[in-house]
Amino acid sequence: MRLLMLGGTGFVGSAIVTEGVRRGWTVTMFNRGIHGGTPPGVHRLRGDRTAPGGLAELAGGGWDVVVDTWDGAPRAVRDAATLLHCAGHYAYISSGSVYAPPVRPGVGEESAVVASAADDTGDDDYARCKAGGELAATEVFGERALLVRAGLILGPGEDIGRLPWWLRRVARGGDVLAPGPADLPVQYVDVRDLAAFTLDRAAEGVGGAFNVISRPGHTTMGELLTEAVATTGADARLRWTDPEVLLAAGIEPWNDLPIWIPPGHEYRWLQERGVEKAYAAGLTCRPVAETVGDTWRWLDRVGSVPPRAGRPARATVGLDPAREAALLTAHHPA
């Protein structure tokens, strides 16, 4: 199989390139050549998809599968798809953020998405950009467009820093403010499982939208943090704290305490999405111990969370140590 990866130096793109190489596919990356390197055996084409004539290097190429992770203006997806219309299949890595609010737990692929347009040139609204990217891919490729609506993505290479923050925090040891309840279901997808699903379905010629994320409750906050303690070997004590206490203290779910979204929260649906279609199509998700362990070994090797390739930096995640200490003192005195 001949794979063209548009981008390929970021978190998801790198995982897809790695998976393509592992399969023995002929892999080509197309990007500006500013971020990251080129893995052995991978061919690199250079160009700026947002510049006039920036796609010229792609003209005349023949690929079986194209994968696109673009999260900027949808017009760039439409332009690339139009030029590559002779490719066998176009896989667009989208997001569950495309669903139109209010979103209910269990949301499936048939649900309405936010209003957007395939030729939109704005890039200031993530949900609208991803929804427009879906429209652009489908407009050109029709049933040959695979729309991968990813959820929370974890694993080695993560450039947001959610799981890495927890690993670094646990590794420091001592009392750790753990957001309850401990049996709170957590839904996510390991980036390597996302990559495998994308290439499997694209190679099979499968089109349409899929919520690509584990089953709700694939793990729990308790299992995730317990694995972090075991993996790091730290002398850490998880101090489970009721969500009502944390919310009353102004703790922001997802950002202050990454991954955690408490019961009843307006964004709880982010970890309670319908996944029957993806699992029926062949999605498999590895155990949480593997994701946590491999992420720790990667983080220990690279030293810090990498910047987002080609995109603006996001706000830092994780609770300030002084704020955590104050909450521990107030609710878990020695």
Secondary structure as UniProt FT lines:
FT   STRAND          2..6
FT   HELIX           11..22
FT   TURN            23..24
FT   STRAND          26..31
FT   TURN            40..41
FT   STRAND          43..46
FT   TURN            49..50
FT   TURN            52..55
FT   HELIX           56..58
FT   TURN            59..60
FT   STRAND          65..68
FT   HELIX           74..83
FT   TURN            84..86
FT   STRAND          89..95
FT   HELIX           96..98
FT   TURN            105..106
FT   TURN            109..110
FT   TURN            118..119
FT   HELIX           126..141
FT   HELIX           142..144
FT   STRAND          145..150
FT   STRAND          153..154
FT   TURN            156..157
FT   HELIX           162..172
FT   STRAND          174..179
FT   TURN            182..183
FT   STRAND          185..186
FT   STRAND          189..190
FT   HELIX           191..204
FT   STRAND          208..212
FT   TURN            216..217
FT   STRAND          219..220
FT   HELIX           221..232
FT   STRAND          236..241
FT   HELIX           243..248
FT   TURN            249..250
FT   STRAND          253..254
FT   TURN            255..256
FT   STRAND          257..258
FT   TURN            263..264
FT   TURN            266..267
FT   HELIX           268..271
FT   HELIX           276..281
FT   HELIX           288..302
FT   TURN            309..310
FT   HELIX           321..331
//
